């Protein structure tokens, strides 16, 4: 199997409104890549769902991982921020609905400990309007998808340089 050097992982739960933004974004990016509008040969686009320890193997042997997720940052809803794992401390509340559930920062820390961490990890966090049982994004978040795609696309193109 050919492992592409860069992976873009969308994280989140699409049945919990804005919590699913990462999955929605990676789906849109995948469509753009399939249409030849984004790099596809060296970049993998991956629906990481609700995360978990399996992501350890997904990021292994990569040069770069770009993670897309809903993040409670105390900013205005819809705000997107680019940061690295060193820039943040996780205070994620786990639902404990699965033995496989694990915070992505814990997965990254373990990858570092076993020598399988990408050289570069970038996280795009998007402040939600609401996280509740709902099968679609809130309108304010959905309206900003083109802006989010543009920011992530710029990061993807940096990976190609």
C-alpha positions as YAML, in Angstrom:
chain: A
units: angstrom
residues:
- id: 1
  name: UNK
  ca: [0.00, 0.00, 0.00]
- id: 2
  name: UNK
  ca: [1.29, 3.43, -0.97]
- id: 3
  name: UNK
  ca: [1.14, 5.81, 1.99]
- id: 4
  name: UNK
  ca: [0.78, 9.42, 0.90]
- id: 5
  name: UNK
  ca: [3.06, 11.85, 2.78]
- id: 6
  name: UNK
  ca: [0.22, 14.17, 3.86]
- id: 7
  name: UNK
  ca: [-3.16, 13.27, 5.31]
- id: 8
  name: UNK
  ca: [-6.12, 15.57, 5.94]
- id: 9
  name: UNK
  ca: [-8.39, 14.08, 8.61]
- id: 10
  name: UNK
  ca: [-11.89, 15.34, 9.29]
- id: 11
  name: UNK
  ca: [-13.00, 14.61, 12.85]
- id: 12
  name: UNK
  ca: [-16.43, 14.81, 14.40]
- id: 13
  name: UNK
  ca: [-19.87, 13.38, 14.79]
- id: 14
  name: UNK
  ca: [-22.21, 14.45, 11.98]
- id: 15
  name: UNK
  ca: [-25.35, 13.65, 14.00]
- id: 16
  name: UNK
  ca: [-24.38, 16.26, 16.59]
- id: 17
  name: UNK
  ca: [-24.78, 19.46, 14.52]
- id: 18
  name: UNK
  ca: [-21.57, 21.54, 14.43]
- id: 19
  name: UNK
  ca: [-19.56, 18.73, 16.04]
- id: 20
  name: UNK
  ca: [-19.58, 17.21, 12.53]
- id: 21
  name: UNK
  ca: [-17.84, 20.12, 10.78]
- id: 22
  name: UNK
  ca: [-14.54, 18.25, 10.34]
- id: 23
  name: UNK
  ca: [-16.26, 15.36, 8.56]
- id: 24
  name: UNK
  ca: [-18.24, 17.75, 6.33]
- id: 25
  name: UNK
  ca: [-15.06, 19.65, 5.40]
- id: 26
  name: UNK
  ca: [-13.01, 16.58, 4.54]
- id: 27
  name: UNK
  ca: [-15.88, 15.34, 2.37]
- id: 28
  name: UNK
  ca: [-15.89, 18.66, 0.47]
- id: 29
  name: UNK
  ca: [-12.09, 18.61, 0.13]
- id: 30
  name: UNK
  ca: [-12.25, 15.03, -1.19]
- id: 31
  name: UNK
  ca: [-14.71, 16.12, -3.88]
- id: 32
  name: UNK
  ca: [-12.42, 18.98, -4.91]
- id: 33
  name: UNK
  ca: [-9.44, 16.61, -5.05]
- id: 34
  name: UNK
  ca: [-11.40, 14.08, -7.13]
- id: 35
  name: UNK
  ca: [-12.30, 16.89, -9.55]
- id: 36
  name: UNK
  ca: [-8.63, 17.83, -9.90]
- id: 37
  name: UNK
  ca: [-9.01, 21.13, -8.04]
- id: 38
  name: UNK
  ca: [-6.82, 20.05, -5.11]
- id: 39
  name: UNK
  ca: [-3.72, 17.85, -4.94]
- id: 40
  name: UNK
  ca: [-4.58, 14.17, -4.83]
- id: 41
  name: UNK
  ca: [-1.36, 12.30, -5.64]
- id: 42
  name: UNK
  ca: [0.49, 13.14, -2.41]
- id: 43
  name: UNK
  ca: [-2.43, 13.92, -0.09]
- id: 44
  name: UNK
  ca: [-5.00, 11.57, 1.40]
- id: 45
  name: UNK
  ca: [-8.38, 12.88, 2.54]
- id: 46
  name: UNK
  ca: [-9.80, 10.80, 5.38]
- id: 47
  name: UNK
  ca: [-13.03, 10.77, 7.40]
- id: 48
  name: UNK
  ca: [-11.75, 10.16, 10.93]
- id: 49
  name: UNK
  ca: [-15.24, 10.14, 12.45]
- id: 50
  name: UNK
  ca: [-15.22, 10.46, 16.21]
- id: 51
  name: UNK
  ca: [-11.53, 9.72, 16.50]
- id: 52
  name: UNK
  ca: [-10.08, 6.93, 18.56]
- id: 53
  name: UNK
  ca: [-6.87, 4.99, 18.89]
- id: 54
  name: UNK
  ca: [-7.14, 3.69, 15.30]
- id: 55
  name: UNK
  ca: [-6.01, 7.17, 14.23]
- id: 56
  name: UNK
  ca: [-2.58, 6.27, 15.60]
- id: 57
  name: UNK
  ca: [-2.07, 3.97, 12.60]
- id: 58
  name: UNK
  ca: [-3.70, 6.46, 10.24]
- id: 59
  name: UNK
  ca: [-1.11, 9.17, 10.96]
- id: 60
  name: UNK
  ca: [1.89, 6.82, 11.19]
- id: 61
  name: UNK
  ca: [4.56, 7.18, 8.49]
- id: 62
  name: UNK
  ca: [3.22, 10.55, 7.32]
- id: 63
  name: UNK
  ca: [5.24, 13.72, 6.96]
- id: 64
  name: UNK
  ca: [2.25, 15.94, 7.74]
- id: 65
  name: UNK
  ca: [-1.21, 15.57, 9.23]
- id: 66
  name: UNK
  ca: [-3.88, 18.26, 8.95]
- id: 67
  name: UNK
  ca: [-6.72, 17.75, 11.43]
- id: 68
  name: UNK
  ca: [-10.12, 19.42, 11.05]
- id: 69
  name: UNK
  ca: [-12.38, 19.54, 14.09]
- id: 70
  name: UNK
  ca: [-14.96, 21.43, 16.08]
- id: 71
  name: UNK
  ca: [-13.22, 23.17, 18.99]
- id: 72
  name: UNK
  ca: [-14.54, 25.07, 21.97]
- id: 73
  name: UNK
  ca: [-12.10, 27.98, 22.04]
- id: 74
  name: UNK
  ca: [-14.17, 30.73, 23.67]
- id: 75
  name: UNK
  ca: [-14.34, 32.70, 20.42]
- id: 76
  name: UNK
  ca: [-17.24, 33.87, 18.29]
- id: 77
  name: UNK
  ca: [-19.17, 30.93, 16.77]
- id: 78
  name: UNK
  ca: [-17.88, 30.16, 13.30]
- id: 79
  name: UNK
  ca: [-14.32, 31.31, 14.05]
- id: 80
  name: UNK
  ca: [-11.62, 29.13, 12.50]
- id: 81
  name: UNK
  ca: [-8.16, 28.95, 14.06]
- id: 82
  name: UNK
  ca: [-5.01, 27.23, 12.89]
- id: 83
  name: UNK
  ca: [-2.79, 25.81, 15.61]
- id: 84
  name: UNK
  ca: [-0.46, 22.95, 16.47]
- id: 85
  name: UNK
  ca: [-0.71, 20.41, 19.28]
- id: 86
  name: UNK
  ca: [1.87, 22.43, 21.24]
- id: 87
  name: UNK
  ca: [-0.47, 25.44, 21.19]
- id: 88
  name: UNK
  ca: [-3.34, 23.75, 23.02]
- id: 89
  name: UNK
  ca: [-4.27, 21.78, 26.10]
- id: 90
  name: UNK
  ca: [-7.24, 19.49, 25.66]
- id: 91
  name: UNK
  ca: [-10.09, 19.68, 28.08]
- id: 92
  name: UNK
  ca: [-12.34, 17.58, 25.87]
- id: 93
  name: UNK
  ca: [-15.23, 16.00, 27.69]
- id: 94
  name: UNK
  ca: [-15.49, 12.38, 26.63]
- id: 95
  name: UNK
  ca: [-18.92, 10.78, 26.25]
- id: 96
  name: UNK
  ca: [-17.54, 7.37, 27.30]
- id: 97
  name: UNK
  ca: [-19.88, 5.63, 24.89]
- id: 98
  name: UNK
  ca: [-17.08, 3.54, 23.42]
- id: 99
  name: UNK
  ca: [-13.91, 1.87, 24.66]
- id: 100
  name: UNK
  ca: [-12.26, 3.19, 21.48]
- id: 101
  name: UNK
  ca: [-13.00, 6.84, 22.26]
- id: 102
  name: UNK
  ca: [-9.82, 8.84, 22.76]
- id: 103
  name: UNK
  ca: [-8.82, 12.48, 22.57]
- id: 104
  name: UNK
  ca: [-6.79, 13.25, 19.42]
- id: 105
  name: UNK
  ca: [-4.09, 14.96, 21.48]
- id: 106
  name: UNK
  ca: [-3.63, 11.74, 23.45]
- id: 107
  name: UNK
  ca: [-3.27, 9.85, 20.16]
- id: 108
  name: UNK
  ca: [-0.64, 12.37, 19.00]
- id: 109
  name: UNK
  ca: [1.25, 12.06, 22.29]
- id: 110
  name: UNK
  ca: [1.31, 8.28, 21.98]
- id: 111
  name: UNK
  ca: [2.47, 8.53, 18.35]
- id: 112
  name: UNK
  ca: [5.38, 10.70, 19.54]
- id: 113
  name: UNK
  ca: [6.28, 8.19, 22.27]
- id: 114
  name: UNK
  ca: [6.47, 5.29, 19.82]
- id: 115
  name: UNK
  ca: [8.21, 7.24, 17.06]
- id: 116
  name: UNK
  ca: [5.29, 7.25, 14.61]
- id: 117
  name: UNK
  ca: [4.26, 10.89, 14.73]
- id: 118
  name: UNK
  ca: [4.24, 13.00, 11.56]
- id: 119
  name: UNK
  ca: [6.94, 15.68, 11.37]
- id: 120
  name: UNK
  ca: [4.24, 18.35, 11.26]
- id: 121
  name: UNK
  ca: [0.71, 18.41, 12.64]
- id: 122
  name: UNK
  ca: [-1.67, 21.29, 11.97]
- id: 123
  name: UNK
  ca: [-5.11, 21.55, 13.53]
- id: 124
  name: UNK
  ca: [-7.93, 23.69, 12.21]
- id: 125
  name: UNK
  ca: [-10.47, 24.26, 14.96]
- id: 126
  name: UNK
  ca: [-13.88, 25.75, 14.31]
- id: 127
  name: UNK
  ca: [-15.93, 27.26, 17.13]
- id: 128
  name: UNK
  ca: [-19.42, 25.73, 17.05]
- id: 129
  name: UNK
  ca: [-22.73, 27.51, 17.38]
- id: 130
  name: UNK
  ca: [-24.23, 24.48, 19.14]
- id: 131
  name: UNK
  ca: [-23.48, 20.86, 19.73]
- id: 132
  name: UNK
  ca: [-26.76, 19.01, 19.97]
- id: 133
  name: UNK
  ca: [-28.54, 16.13, 18.30]
- id: 134
  name: UNK
  ca: [-29.14, 17.48, 14.83]
- id: 135
  name: UNK
  ca: [-28.39, 15.97, 11.43]
- id: 136
  name: UNK
  ca: [-27.02, 19.16, 9.87]
- id: 137
  name: UNK
  ca: [-24.71, 22.04, 10.65]
- id: 138
  name: UNK
  ca: [-26.14, 25.27, 12.00]
- id: 139
  name: UNK
  ca: [-26.69, 27.85, 9.25]
- id: 140
  name: UNK
  ca: [-23.97, 30.20, 10.55]
- id: 141
  name: UNK
  ca: [-21.37, 27.41, 10.29]
- id: 142
  name: UNK
  ca: [-22.62, 26.07, 6.95]
- id: 143
  name: UNK
  ca: [-22.45, 29.58, 5.43]
- id: 144
  name: UNK
  ca: [-18.73, 29.77, 6.22]
- id: 145
  name: UNK
  ca: [-17.74, 26.47, 4.59]
- id: 146
  name: UNK
  ca: [-16.20, 28.26, 1.55]
- id: 147
  name: UNK
  ca: [-14.02, 30.33, 3.93]
- id: 148
  name: UNK
  ca: [-12.95, 27.22, 5.84]
- id: 149
  name: UNK
  ca: [-12.13, 25.40, 2.59]
- id: 150
  name: UNK
  ca: [-10.01, 28.37, 1.43]
- id: 151
  name: UNK
  ca: [-7.99, 28.39, 4.67]
- id: 152
  name: UNK
  ca: [-7.45, 24.63, 4.59]
- id: 153
  name: UNK
  ca: [-6.63, 24.70, 0.87]
- id: 154
  name: UNK
  ca: [-3.86, 27.23, 1.55]
- id: 155
  name: UNK
  ca: [-2.39, 24.81, 4.12]
- id: 156
  name: UNK
  ca: [-2.70, 21.89, 1.69]
- id: 157
  name: UNK
  ca: [-0.89, 23.84, -1.02]
- id: 158
  name: UNK
  ca: [1.92, 24.62, 1.45]
- id: 159
  name: UNK
  ca: [2.34, 20.85, 1.82]
- id: 160
  name: UNK
  ca: [3.03, 20.62, -1.90]
- id: 161
  name: UNK
  ca: [5.90, 23.13, -1.77]
...
